[in-house]
Amino acid sequence: MKLRRLFSAFTVAALMSSASAHAAATSEPSPFGIGWGYLYGQLGVKPRPYVGDVRELGGGFSRVILFWDQIEPEKGRFNWSDLDLYVGELRHADEGFVTLYSASKWATRVSAIMMPATSAKDPDDYYRFVYETVSRYRGRVRYWGNDAEPTNPAFWGGTVEEFVAQLRIFYRAVKDADPDALVVLGGCDGIFMPPGLKMPNGEPVSPIPHQEVSLAFFDHVLREAGDAFDIFDLRLYMAPETIGARVAYIRERMRANGYEKPIIGGEYGGPNFYEMPDNLQYLSIVQQWAVKPDESGTAQVDLALGRAVAELYEKMPELSPQTQMFMWGCPPELEEKLRRIQSRTIVMQNLFALEAGLKRSLLWCYSPATNERDDIMGLMFGKFSLMVNEGDTWKPTLTAHAFKRMTEFLGGVQSVKRLPIPERPAIYLFEVDRGARGPAFVVWEQRDRFSGEDQPPVEFGWTTTWKSAGAVDALGENHAVGLSDGRITLQVGATPTYVVQGE
């Protein structure tokens, strides 16, 4: 069954114009994208077509991750089947983003199938691997990324100097193979809070523990390798309200080094397990996450972490609902609650990203989780996927429906501006310029992410010249709109609500 048939029609016709109308209204590609997930053909995870589904969901951008070991399992012997499948789906180069992880059983300093990425034993081997790969898809893939989140030792097992040296090789190989391709600097995990940051309501934001190590790493990269990348990838996890400040911080660091380059949101979504306060007591589990060699010397995730997660499952009924909802087999009402929270979160993240001037973002992720139950990554990210397994088929989640609703509402977006409400700082009101489709608004009240939906809505309004309007929220619920004496009013809660002018 085609994915489009799984989505219901929306009852506010003015809110959701057709894809053809959107295409007529703007020549700009959709800024919204979806990443496949971590494994695309590696470790027996069979890849499948998905870019067509990204388009049906309103996306214009996609991303897959492949490993050196996956593409060149032996020196000089290449396996292109997985990447051929992905690139064969692309209609144009700007739809494609490929991240190449420097993980190999034979070619890298640490023998690894997936992680950690490390520098090549022979730089010439790395240059040749990247050059051959990019050359094969010249003109068909615009964006190429080197590794990701190198401040996490599980993902990069080397020094910052080694990272910079290999980035320079990567950049040279990509440009030699395809001068029109763009190099995306391996993703900054975004887990930091700029010094002195305050929430819009004036509440100070505490720094993330040990963030100074991560910031120092990228300070070094931005200082020493500003000429070795075209685009900076900043991940947009954590509190959506802090996205603007984090984007501004990275821009300021680039300017301090004499340049400014575009920023994309290479991953976003959530919340993850540790964004819920009740789960901070289990922080020691992920802090111990490490990659150790097995008997053959090949790097593997430390299995002791699986035992720690298994212990949580043994006492699952006793745990907080904030903990249980991230676990497989949790009560259905908690599963549904998590999906509602995710649906709200992705809308908020995109509005703040658009307001900050980001032109590309990638939701993590499309494919169902492949993690084992006791994998710490499964606990943290296992329920991020837009698709879930239902027998032999994949079924879209509530979050997938919310993503499609969001891309249809924001189709043609030119700019997003937050309208401050000083007397009610918890109210977030955004004005959206959608070009030929006309202006629109998004509004919600900032509340506790877990319990905020349980509070009753509040009335809110603003001045307008509109004569009629319609509203539907991120979860597809219609809202009554009042228009009187040049003022629009409606009931506002934790869920972002889209408001458009009637015909």
Buried (B, 14 or more C-beta within 10 A) or exposed (E): EEBEEEBEEBEBEBBBBEBEEBEEBBEEBBBBBBBBBBBBBBEEBEBEEBBEBBBBBBBBBBBBBBBBBBBBBEEEEBBBEBBEBBBEBBEEBBBBBBBBBBBBBEBBBBBBBBBBBBBBBEEEBBBBBBBBBBEBBEEBBBBBBBBBBBBBEBBBBBEBEBBBBBBBBBBBBBBEBBEEBBBBBBBBBBBBBBEEBEBBEEEEBEBBEEBEEBBEBBBBBBBBBBEBBBBBBBBBBBBBBBBBBBBBBBBEBBEEEEEBBBBBBBBBBBBBBBBBEEBEEBEEBBEEBBBEEEEEEBBBBBEEBBEBBEEBBEEBEEBEBBBBBBBBEBEEEBBEBBBBBBBBBBBBBBBBBBBBBBBBBBBBBBBBBBBEBBBBBBBBBBBBBBBBEEEEEBBBBBBBBBBBBBBBBBBBBBEBEBEEBEEBBBBBBBBBBBBEBBBBBBBBBBBEBBEBBEEEBEEBBBEBEBEEBBBBBBBBEBBEBEBEEEEBBBBBBBBBBBBBBBE
